């Protein structure tokens, strides 16, 4: 009978290994007799298949346990990050062995509880090379490279795993010189160590050293070649990457994708397309690279054609596919179609995709849909909050933007520089001068860095709109000279124009057109200030200077989408075939509302 049970246990193991866990479980349920080995085998099969809940349920039913099954459960809990459960099993063990100690140690390292891991390491009655390596790896992964190196140097015995763990830790934290020193000291280098070192050089933009190391490799595998192709491409060395790509004995899909992405990133879409069309097998990354490349290049029709093709293929889209095509969406209807598709395929709560949708809805002027996409986010990051704040502030809805910022702070999210641009702009549109100044002053303590030219521009614009020209001038004078650009001076000039500060405007305008002699905005703004005060000789002088410098004014335009077609209008434009009806409607319906809001000074074109 004992021999029959041993045979059944062996059969259970073989079935699980060759035919899958489900068939093994069916066999387990049919077995007339089971012992501790039977249960341990089934639990181990569940754990190897990533089915911790099933293993846990079976483990709890065991009337008796041994060190093998307990160690297996500790390892399963540890790999799932459930170190407290692993600790409870460990504490209940009669005699933990080096395997159980090491599994528990690894679990604490995995969740970043390094001090507790070290206490376990120090308490271990016996350590083997795996225990030492686990602790070294834990320190390295959590950024404690000094501790990792100190422990590594104390190891009584080192194997190839401990050497590569230390090298990889140095590479991941940018200590390439230290990594190379270890690599050179390594008694027996495996392919993994070579590949890590080459990848480190390429990540540190030291392509020549990577090439030299690659050429000295005794053996290479597909990963080695792909690292070279991908790394050289990311370093902007597209031609060199192509040479290595052509030399590859066998090209894997990652190498093809690296080359296509490199060409697409440089805007070389004909080269990217030639590779794409000749590629034997494509995955979703391939299609995403092409769609994204066409979209960024402005090849709208090609991007849409590829997107519609992938929809017809038996290939699962990912979030990046939809994010890439969103860049190509000019119309509100197209954005809504992508939003609907995202919801249907299960990406309706994906953070990066929803962030892109918030921005895209904002560009089409649909703040209601932007807010709907924002509110649907289960996990909001700083980009989510900043996108919504910018959506409101860009459309002049400052009083809506600031409550979103307050909500962001209540949720514990940390603002970044882009968030503050939106907040400062919102304060400007809402006329909240003191609040805007307070926000600007808090930037250094919140961000840990000084404001940029864009932030100064927002503050100057805020003060200028409120008529506080002297404060705006003081801000420009006192700010770092390196940050005083055309946007800052343009904001000050705009405030001067708004509040008829002609002398200040004259001085600032002249400085602006010398700072940006080829930009038309400064000339136009200064000429308008002079014209408003009847100083026509000054207007003529500014326009003459524009002509001499061959500066052409690019007119501002507005556009509206009707029936999937964009209609573009210039100021005072009457070229549209329905111009009379459009202006009559604006005069009758929009003009009274604008005048009620105190905007009569900008409505003369309609009267």
C-alpha positions as CSV (number, residue, x, y, z in Angstrom):
1,X,0.0,0.0,0.0
2,X,2.9,2.4,0.9
3,X,4.4,1.7,-2.5
4,X,1.1,2.5,-4.2
5,X,0.8,5.8,-2.4
6,X,4.4,6.7,-3.4
7,X,3.5,5.9,-7.0
8,X,0.4,8.1,-6.8
9,X,2.4,10.9,-5.3
10,X,5.0,10.7,-8.1
11,X,2.2,10.6,-10.7
12,X,0.6,13.7,-9.1
13,X,3.9,15.5,-9.5
14,X,4.4,14.3,-13.1
15,X,0.8,15.3,-14.1
16,X,1.3,18.8,-12.6
17,X,4.6,19.3,-14.3
18,X,3.5,18.1,-17.8
19,X,-0.2,18.5,-18.0
20,X,-1.0,21.4,-15.7
21,X,-2.2,22.2,-12.2
22,X,-5.9,21.7,-13.0
23,X,-5.4,18.1,-14.0
24,X,-3.2,17.6,-11.0
25,X,-5.9,18.9,-8.7
26,X,-8.4,16.6,-10.4
27,X,-6.1,13.6,-9.7
28,X,-5.5,14.8,-6.1
29,X,-9.3,14.8,-5.5
30,X,-9.7,11.3,-6.9
31,X,-6.9,9.8,-4.8
32,X,-8.4,7.4,-2.2
33,X,-5.5,8.0,0.2
34,X,-3.3,11.0,0.8
35,X,-0.4,11.7,3.1
36,X,1.7,14.7,3.9
37,X,3.8,14.2,0.8
38,X,0.6,14.3,-1.3
39,X,-0.5,17.6,0.2
40,X,3.0,19.1,0.0
41,X,3.2,18.2,-3.7
42,X,-0.2,19.8,-4.5
43,X,0.6,22.9,-2.5
44,X,4.0,23.2,-4.2
45,X,2.3,22.9,-7.6
46,X,-0.2,25.6,-6.7
47,X,2.6,27.9,-5.6
48,X,4.7,27.4,-8.7
49,X,1.6,28.3,-10.8
50,X,1.1,31.5,-8.8
51,X,-2.1,30.2,-7.1
52,X,-1.4,31.3,-3.6
53,X,-5.0,31.3,-2.3
54,X,-5.5,27.6,-3.3
55,X,-2.2,26.7,-1.7
56,X,-3.1,28.6,1.4
57,X,-6.5,26.9,1.7
58,X,-5.0,23.4,1.4
59,X,-2.2,24.3,3.8
60,X,-4.7,25.3,6.5
61,X,-6.4,21.9,6.3
62,X,-3.3,20.0,7.1
63,X,-3.5,18.3,10.5
64,X,0.3,17.9,10.5
65,X,3.0,19.9,8.8
66,X,6.7,19.4,8.1
67,X,9.6,21.7,7.3
68,X,9.2,21.2,3.6
69,X,5.6,22.4,3.3
70,X,6.2,25.2,5.8
71,X,9.2,26.4,3.9
72,X,7.2,26.3,0.7
73,X,4.4,28.4,2.2
74,X,6.9,30.9,3.6
75,X,8.4,31.3,0.2
76,X,5.0,31.7,-1.4
77,X,3.9,34.4,1.0
78,X,7.2,36.1,0.7
79,X,7.1,36.3,-3.1
80,X,3.6,37.7,-2.9
81,X,4.8,40.4,-0.5
82,X,2.8,39.0,2.4
83,X,5.7,38.9,4.8
84,X,3.6,39.1,7.9
85,X,1.8,35.8,7.0
86,X,5.2,34.4,6.2
87,X,6.5,35.5,9.6
88,X,3.6,33.8,11.3
89,X,4.2,30.4,9.6
90,X,7.9,30.8,10.4
91,X,7.3,31.5,14.1
92,X,5.2,28.4,14.3
93,X,7.9,26.1,12.9
94,X,9.6,23.7,15.3
95,X,12.9,23.8,13.6
96,X,13.3,26.3,10.7
97,X,16.0,25.4,8.2
98,X,18.2,27.6,6.1
99,X,15.7,27.6,3.3
100,X,12.9,29.0,5.5
101,X,15.2,31.6,7.0
102,X,16.4,32.7,3.5
103,X,12.8,32.8,2.1
104,X,11.6,35.0,5.0
105,X,14.7,37.3,4.6
106,X,14.0,37.6,0.8
107,X,10.4,38.6,1.5
108,X,11.4,41.4,3.8
109,X,13.9,42.6,1.2
110,X,11.2,42.5,-1.5
111,X,8.8,44.8,0.4
112,X,11.7,47.2,1.3
113,X,11.8,46.4,5.1
114,X,15.6,46.1,5.0
115,X,16.2,46.7,8.7
116,X,14.0,43.7,9.6
117,X,15.7,41.6,6.9
118,X,19.1,42.4,8.4
119,X,17.9,41.4,11.8
120,X,16.8,38.1,10.5
121,X,20.1,37.7,8.6
122,X,22.0,38.4,11.8
123,X,19.9,35.9,13.8
124,X,20.4,33.0,11.3
125,X,22.2,30.1,13.0
126,X,23.5,28.9,9.6
127,X,24.0,30.9,6.4
128,X,24.7,29.7,2.9
129,X,25.7,31.5,-0.3
130,X,22.0,32.0,-1.1
131,X,21.3,33.7,2.2
132,X,24.3,36.1,1.8
133,X,23.3,36.8,-1.8
134,X,19.6,37.5,-0.8
135,X,20.8,40.1,1.7
136,X,23.2,41.7,-0.7
137,X,20.5,41.9,-3.4
138,X,18.1,43.4,-0.9
139,X,20.5,46.2,0.0
140,X,21.3,46.8,-3.7
141,X,17.7,46.9,-4.9
142,X,16.7,49.3,-2.2
143,X,19.6,51.7,-3.0
144,X,21.8,50.9,0.0
145,X,24.9,50.2,-2.2
146,X,27.4,50.9,0.5
147,X,25.8,48.3,2.8
148,X,25.5,45.9,-0.1
149,X,29.2,46.2,-1.0
150,X,30.3,45.9,2.6
151,X,28.3,42.7,3.0
152,X,29.5,41.4,-0.4
153,X,33.1,41.9,0.6
154,X,32.5,39.9,3.8
155,X,31.0,36.9,2.0
156,X,33.0,33.7,2.7
157,X,32.0,32.3,-0.6
158,X,30.7,34.1,-3.7
159,X,28.9,32.6,-6.7
160,X,28.0,34.0,-10.1
161,X,24.5,35.2,-8.7
162,X,26.1,37.3,-6.0
163,X,28.6,38.8,-8.4
164,X,25.9,39.7,-10.9
165,X,23.5,41.0,-8.1
166,X,26.2,43.4,-7.0
167,X,27.1,44.5,-10.6
168,X,23.4,45.0,-11.4
169,X,22.8,47.1,-8.2
170,X,25.7,49.4,-9.2
171,X,24.4,49.7,-12.8
172,X,20.8,50.5,-11.7
173,X,22.0,53.3,-9.5
174,X,24.4,54.9,-12.0
175,X,27.6,53.7,-10.4
176,X,29.0,52.4,-13.7
177,X,32.7,52.7,-12.7
178,X,32.1,50.6,-9.6
179,X,30.2,48.1,-11.7
180,X,33.1,47.8,-14.1
181,X,35.5,47.2,-11.3
182,X,33.4,44.3,-10.0
183,X,33.0,43.0,-13.5
184,X,36.8,43.0,-14.1
185,X,37.3,41.2,-10.7
186,X,34.7,38.5,-11.4
187,X,36.4,35.1,-11.7
188,X,33.9,33.5,-14.0
189,X,31.7,35.8,-16.0
190,X,28.5,34.6,-17.5
191,X,26.5,36.1,-20.3
192,X,24.1,37.8,-17.9
193,X,27.0,39.8,-16.4
194,X,28.3,40.8,-19.8
195,X,24.9,41.9,-20.8
196,X,24.3,43.9,-17.6
197,X,27.6,45.7,-18.0
198,X,27.0,46.6,-21.7
199,X,23.4,47.8,-20.8
200,X,24.9,49.9,-18.0
201,X,27.3,51.7,-20.4
202,X,24.5,52.3,-22.9
203,X,22.2,53.6,-20.2
204,X,25.0,56.0,-19.1
205,X,25.4,57.2,-22.7
206,X,28.9,55.6,-23.0
207,X,28.3,54.0,-26.3
208,X,31.9,53.6,-27.3
209,X,32.7,51.6,-24.2
210,X,29.6,49.4,-24.7
211,X,30.8,48.7,-28.3
212,X,34.3,47.8,-27.1
213,X,32.9,45.4,-24.4
214,X,30.5,43.8,-26.9
215,X,33.3,43.2,-29.4
216,X,35.4,41.5,-26.7
217,X,32.6,39.1,-25.6
218,X,33.6,35.4,-26.0
219,X,30.0,34.5,-26.7
220,X,26.8,36.4,-27.5
221,X,23.1,35.6,-27.4
222,X,20.0,37.2,-28.8
223,X,19.7,39.4,-25.7
224,X,23.3,40.7,-26.2
225,X,22.5,41.8,-29.8
226,X,19.1,43.3,-28.8
227,X,20.7,45.3,-26.0
228,X,23.1,46.8,-28.4
229,X,20.5,47.7,-31.0
230,X,18.1,49.1,-28.4
231,X,20.8,51.0,-26.5
232,X,22.5,52.6,-29.6
233,X,19.1,53.6,-30.9
234,X,18.2,55.3,-27.6
235,X,21.5,57.1,-27.7
236,X,20.5,58.6,-31.0
237,X,23.0,56.5,-32.9
238,X,20.5,55.2,-35.4
239,X,22.9,54.3,-38.2
240,X,25.1,52.3,-35.8
241,X,22.1,50.6,-34.4
242,X,21.0,49.6,-37.9
243,X,24.5,48.1,-38.6
244,X,24.2,45.9,-35.5
245,X,20.7,45.0,-36.5
246,X,21.8,43.9,-39.9
247,X,24.6,41.7,-38.4
248,X,22.3,39.9,-36.0
249,X,22.4,36.1,-36.6
250,X,18.7,35.9,-35.5
251,X,16.6,39.0,-35.0
252,X,14.0,38.8,-32.2
253,X,10.9,41.0,-32.1
254,X,12.5,43.3,-29.5
255,X,15.3,44.2,-32.0
256,X,12.8,44.9,-34.8
257,X,10.8,47.1,-32.5
258,X,13.9,49.0,-31.3
259,X,14.9,49.9,-34.8
260,X,11.4,50.9,-35.8
261,X,11.0,53.1,-32.7
262,X,14.4,54.7,-33.3
263,X,13.4,55.7,-36.9
264,X,10.0,56.9,-35.7
265,X,11.5,59.0,-32.9
266,X,13.7,60.7,-35.5
267,X,10.8,61.3,-37.8
268,X,12.2,58.9,-40.5
269,X,8.9,57.3,-41.2
270,X,9.8,55.9,-44.6
271,X,12.6,53.9,-43.0
272,X,10.4,52.8,-40.2
273,X,7.7,51.8,-42.6
274,X,10.1,49.8,-44.7
275,X,11.1,47.8,-41.6
276,X,7.5,47.5,-40.5
277,X,6.4,46.0,-43.8
278,X,9.3,43.5,-44.0
279,X,8.9,42.4,-40.4
280,X,8.0,38.7,-40.2
281,X,5.9,38.9,-37.1
282,X,4.5,42.1,-35.4
283,X,3.2,42.6,-31.9
284,X,1.2,45.5,-30.3
285,X,4.5,47.4,-29.5
286,X,5.3,47.4,-33.3
287,X,2.0,48.9,-34.2
288,X,2.1,51.4,-31.4
289,X,5.5,52.6,-32.5
290,X,4.3,53.2,-36.1
291,X,1.0,54.9,-35.0
292,X,2.8,57.1,-32.5
293,X,5.5,58.0,-35.1
294,X,3.0,58.9,-37.8
295,X,0.9,61.0,-35.3
296,X,3.9,63.0,-34.1
297,X,5.1,63.5,-37.6
298,X,1.7,65.0,-38.5
299,X,0.9,62.1,-40.9
300,X,-2.7,62.0,-39.7
301,X,-4.2,59.8,-42.4
302,X,-1.5,57.1,-42.1
303,X,-1.8,57.0,-38.3
304,X,-5.6,56.5,-38.6
305,X,-5.2,53.8,-41.4
306,X,-2.8,51.8,-39.2
307,X,-5.1,52.2,-36.2
308,X,-8.1,51.0,-38.2
309,X,-6.1,48.0,-39.5
310,X,-5.0,46.9,-36.0
311,X,-8.7,47.0,-34.9
312,X,-9.5,44.3,-37.5
313,X,-6.6,42.1,-36.3
314,X,-6.9,39.3,-33.7
315,X,-4.5,41.3,-31.5
316,X,-5.2,42.7,-28.1
317,X,-4.8,46.5,-27.9
318,X,-3.1,48.1,-24.9
319,X,-3.3,51.5,-23.3
320,X,-0.4,52.8,-25.4
321,X,-2.3,52.1,-28.6
322,X,-5.1,54.4,-27.7
323,X,-2.8,57.0,-26.2
324,X,-0.8,57.1,-29.4
325,X,-3.9,57.7,-31.6
326,X,-5.3,60.3,-29.2
327,X,-2.4,62.5,-30.3
328,X,-3.9,62.3,-33.8
329,X,-7.4,63.3,-32.7
330,X,-8.2,66.8,-33.8
331,X,-12.0,66.7,-33.5
332,X,-14.2,66.3,-30.4
333,X,-16.0,63.4,-32.1
334,X,-12.8,61.4,-32.6
335,X,-11.8,61.9,-29.0
336,X,-15.2,60.7,-27.8
337,X,-14.9,57.6,-30.1
338,X,-11.5,56.7,-28.5
339,X,-13.0,57.3,-25.0
340,X,-15.8,54.9,-25.9
341,X,-13.4,52.3,-27.3
342,X,-11.3,52.6,-24.1
343,X,-14.3,51.8,-22.0
344,X,-15.4,48.9,-24.1
345,X,-12.0,47.2,-24.1
346,X,-11.4,47.6,-20.3
347,X,-9.1,50.6,-20.2
348,X,-11.7,53.1,-18.8
349,X,-9.8,53.6,-15.6
350,X,-6.2,53.4,-16.9
351,X,-4.4,56.4,-15.5
352,X,-2.1,57.3,-18.4
353,X,-4.8,57.0,-21.0
354,X,-7.4,59.0,-19.0
355,X,-4.8,61.7,-18.4
356,X,-4.4,61.9,-22.2
357,X,-8.1,62.1,-22.6
358,X,-8.4,64.9,-20.1
359,X,-5.9,66.9,-22.0
360,X,-7.4,66.1,-25.4
361,X,-11.0,66.9,-24.3
362,X,-9.6,70.2,-23.0
363,X,-8.0,71.0,-26.4
364,X,-11.4,70.5,-28.0
365,X,-13.0,72.8,-25.4
366,X,-15.2,70.1,-23.8
367,X,-14.4,70.6,-20.1
368,X,-17.5,68.6,-19.0
369,X,-16.1,65.5,-20.7
370,X,-12.6,66.3,-19.4
371,X,-14.0,66.4,-15.9
372,X,-15.9,63.2,-16.4
373,X,-12.8,61.3,-17.5
374,X,-10.9,62.8,-14.6
375,X,-13.5,61.8,-12.0
376,X,-13.6,58.3,-13.5
377,X,-9.9,57.8,-12.6
378,X,-9.5,55.3,-9.7
379,X,-5.8,56.1,-9.2
380,X,-4.9,59.8,-9.9
381,X,-1.2,60.7,-10.2
382,X,0.3,64.2,-10.4
383,X,-0.3,64.3,-14.2
384,X,-4.0,63.6,-13.6
385,X,-4.4,66.5,-11.2
386,X,-2.2,68.9,-13.3
387,X,-4.1,68.0,-16.5
388,X,-7.5,68.9,-14.9
389,X,-6.1,72.1,-13.3
390,X,-4.6,73.2,-16.7
391,X,-7.8,72.3,-18.5
392,X,-9.7,74.8,-16.4
393,X,-7.1,77.5,-16.3
394,X,-6.4,77.4,-20.0
395,X,-10.1,78.1,-20.6
396,X,-10.3,80.9,-18.1
397,X,-12.1,78.9,-15.4
398,X,-9.8,79.8,-12.5
399,X,-12.5,79.4,-9.9
400,X,-12.9,75.8,-11.0
401,X,-9.2,75.1,-11.1
402,X,-8.4,76.1,-7.6
403,X,-10.8,73.7,-5.8
404,X,-9.2,70.9,-7.8
405,X,-5.8,72.0,-6.5
406,X,-7.1,72.0,-3.0
407,X,-8.6,68.5,-3.5
408,X,-5.2,67.4,-4.8
409,X,-3.5,68.5,-1.6
410,X,-6.1,66.8,0.6
411,X,-5.4,63.5,-1.3
412,X,-1.7,63.9,-0.4
413,X,-0.5,64.3,-4.0
414,X,2.6,66.4,-4.4
415,X,2.4,69.2,-7.0
416,X,5.1,69.7,-9.5
417,X,6.2,72.6,-11.6
418,X,3.5,72.0,-14.2
419,X,0.8,72.0,-11.5
420,X,1.9,75.4,-10.3
421,X,1.8,76.8,-13.8
422,X,-1.9,75.8,-13.9
423,X,-2.6,77.2,-10.5
424,X,-0.8,80.6,-11.1
425,X,-2.6,80.9,-14.4
426,X,-5.9,80.1,-12.7
427,X,-5.3,82.8,-10.1
428,X,-4.6,85.3,-12.9
429,X,-7.9,84.5,-14.7
430,X,-9.8,84.6,-11.4
431,X,-8.2,87.9,-10.3
432,X,-6.8,86.3,-7.1
433,X,-3.6,88.3,-6.9
434,X,-2.7,87.7,-3.2
435,X,-3.4,84.0,-3.5
436,X,-1.3,83.8,-6.6
437,X,1.6,85.6,-5.0
438,X,1.3,83.2,-2.0
439,X,1.4,80.2,-4.3
440,X,4.4,81.5,-6.1
441,X,6.2,82.1,-2.8
442,X,5.5,78.5,-1.6
443,X,7.0,76.9,-4.7
444,X,10.5,76.6,-3.3
445,X,9.4,74.8,-0.1
446,X,7.0,72.5,-1.9
447,X,9.1,71.6,-5.0
448,X,12.6,72.0,-3.5
449,X,13.6,74.0,-6.6
450,X,13.5,77.6,-7.9
451,X,10.7,78.9,-10.1
452,X,11.3,78.8,-13.9
453,X,10.8,81.5,-16.5
454,X,7.3,80.1,-17.2
455,X,6.4,80.6,-13.5
456,X,7.7,84.1,-13.5
457,X,5.8,84.8,-16.6
458,X,2.5,83.7,-14.9
459,X,3.2,85.8,-11.9
460,X,4.0,88.9,-14.0
461,X,0.8,88.3,-16.1
462,X,-1.2,88.0,-12.8
463,X,0.1,91.3,-11.5
464,X,-0.2,93.0,-14.9
465,X,-3.8,91.9,-15.3
466,X,-4.6,93.4,-11.9
467,X,-2.9,96.7,-12.8
468,X,-0.1,96.3,-10.4
469,X,2.5,97.3,-12.9
470,X,5.1,98.5,-10.4
471,X,5.0,95.1,-8.7
472,X,5.2,93.3,-12.0
473,X,8.2,95.5,-13.0
474,X,9.9,94.8,-9.7
475,X,9.4,91.1,-10.2
476,X,11.1,91.2,-13.6
477,X,13.9,93.3,-12.3
478,X,14.6,91.1,-9.3
479,X,14.3,87.7,-11.0
480,X,17.4,85.8,-12.2
481,X,18.6,87.3,-15.5
482,X,18.9,83.8,-17.0
483,X,15.1,83.4,-16.6
484,X,14.1,86.7,-18.1
485,X,12.9,85.6,-21.5
486,X,10.4,86.9,-24.1
487,X,7.4,85.4,-22.4
488,X,8.1,87.3,-19.2
489,X,8.6,90.6,-21.0
490,X,5.6,89.8,-23.2
491,X,3.4,89.4,-20.1
492,X,4.7,92.7,-18.6
493,X,4.0,94.4,-22.0
494,X,0.5,92.9,-22.1
495,X,-0.2,94.4,-18.6
496,X,1.1,97.8,-19.7
497,X,-1.2,97.7,-22.8
498,X,-4.2,96.7,-20.7
499,X,-3.7,99.6,-18.2
500,X,-2.4,102.3,-20.6
501,X,1.1,102.5,-19.1
502,X,2.6,103.9,-22.3
503,X,6.0,104.9,-21.1
504,X,6.7,101.6,-19.4
505,X,5.3,99.7,-22.4
506,X,7.7,101.6,-24.7
507,X,10.7,100.6,-22.6
508,X,9.7,97.0,-22.2
509,X,8.6,96.6,-25.8
510,X,11.9,97.8,-27.1
511,X,13.7,95.4,-24.8
512,X,11.4,92.6,-25.9
513,X,12.0,93.0,-29.7
514,X,15.7,93.1,-29.2
515,X,15.6,89.9,-27.1
516,X,13.4,88.2,-29.7
517,X,14.1,90.0,-32.9
518,X,12.4,87.4,-35.1
519,X,9.3,86.9,-33.1
520,X,6.3,88.8,-34.4
521,X,4.4,89.0,-31.1
522,X,6.5,91.7,-29.5
523,X,6.4,94.0,-32.5
524,X,2.6,93.6,-32.9
525,X,2.0,94.2,-29.2
526,X,4.2,97.3,-29.1
527,X,2.7,98.7,-32.3
528,X,-0.8,98.3,-30.9
529,X,0.2,100.2,-27.7
530,X,1.5,103.1,-29.8
531,X,-1.5,103.1,-32.1
532,X,-3.9,103.2,-29.1
533,X,-2.3,106.5,-28.1
534,X,-2.1,107.9,-31.6
535,X,1.7,107.8,-31.8
536,X,1.7,106.8,-35.4
537,X,5.3,107.7,-36.1
538,X,6.3,105.1,-33.5
539,X,3.9,102.6,-35.1
540,X,5.6,103.2,-38.5
541,X,9.1,102.8,-36.9
542,X,8.2,99.4,-35.4
543,X,6.7,98.2,-38.6
544,X,9.7,99.4,-40.6
545,X,11.9,97.4,-38.2
546,X,9.8,94.4,-38.7
547,X,10.1,94.7,-42.5
548,X,13.9,95.2,-42.3
549,X,14.2,92.1,-40.2
550,X,11.8,90.2,-42.5
551,X,9.5,89.4,-39.6
552,X,6.0,88.3,-40.7
553,X,3.1,88.5,-38.3
554,X,1.3,85.2,-38.0
555,X,-2.4,86.0,-37.4
556,X,-4.2,84.3,-34.5
557,X,-7.1,82.1,-35.5
558,X,-10.1,80.5,-33.8
559,X,-11.7,77.2,-35.0
560,X,-14.9,75.4,-34.3
561,X,-15.9,71.9,-35.3
562,X,-19.2,71.3,-37.0
563,X,-20.1,67.8,-38.4
564,X,-16.5,66.5,-38.1
565,X,-15.2,69.5,-40.1
566,X,-13.1,72.3,-38.6
567,X,-13.9,75.9,-39.6
568,X,-11.1,78.4,-39.1
569,X,-11.6,82.1,-38.5
570,X,-9.2,85.1,-38.3
571,X,-10.0,88.3,-36.5
572,X,-12.6,90.3,-38.5
573,X,-12.7,87.4,-41.1
574,X,-15.6,87.5,-43.4
575,X,-14.5,85.0,-46.0
576,X,-16.7,82.1,-44.8
577,X,-19.7,81.5,-47.1
578,X,-22.1,81.9,-44.2
579,X,-20.3,84.9,-42.7
580,X,-23.4,87.1,-42.6
581,X,-25.5,84.5,-40.7
582,X,-22.5,83.8,-38.3
583,X,-22.0,87.5,-37.4
584,X,-25.8,88.1,-37.0
585,X,-26.0,85.2,-34.6
586,X,-22.9,86.4,-32.6
587,X,-24.3,90.0,-32.5
588,X,-27.7,88.9,-31.3
589,X,-26.8,86.1,-28.9
590,X,-23.2,86.5,-27.8
591,X,-22.7,90.2,-27.8
592,X,-25.3,91.0,-25.1
593,X,-23.7,88.4,-22.8
594,X,-20.2,89.7,-23.4
595,X,-21.3,93.3,-22.7
596,X,-23.0,92.1,-19.5
597,X,-19.6,90.7,-18.4
598,X,-17.9,94.1,-19.1
599,X,-16.2,93.0,-22.3
600,X,-17.6,95.7,-24.6
601,X,-14.2,97.0,-25.5
602,X,-13.4,93.8,-27.5
603,X,-16.7,93.5,-29.3
604,X,-16.4,96.3,-31.8
605,X,-15.8,93.9,-34.7
606,X,-19.3,92.6,-34.3
607,X,-21.0,95.9,-34.4
